[in-house]
Amino acid sequence: MKKAVNWAIRKIGRRSAALNAAAIAVAKRLPTSDSRTACWVGSGTVRELTSAKIAQY
């Protein structure tokens, strides 16, 4: 399940600059959760959506 959530947030974040900012905001909130899965999803998603490769879109 965690891979599906990670994939979905990343895909949404790649659609436009506005959605990228929203997806990053959601991903940054996830690590504050007590869930290890949420922390994993949040950290991986933030890392990818803030990368130089994604910034080119």
FENHUNOR-V714005 format. One record per backbone hydrogen bond with DSSP energy under -0.5 kcal/mol. CO is the residue of the C=O (numbers start at 1). NH is the residue of the N-H. Records with the same first field share a line. If there is no record, write none. Layout:
# FENHUNOR-V714005
CO->NH  NH
This chain:
# FENHUNOR-V714005
1->5
2->6
3->7
4->8
5->9
6->10
7->11
8->12
9->13
10->14
11->14
12->15  16
16->20
17->21
18->22
19->23
20->24
21->25
22->26
23->27
24->28
25->29
26->29  30
27->31
29->32
30->33
35->39
36->40
37->41
38->42
39->43
40->44
41->45
42->46
43->47
44->48
45->49
46->50
48->51
51->55
52->56
53->56
54->57
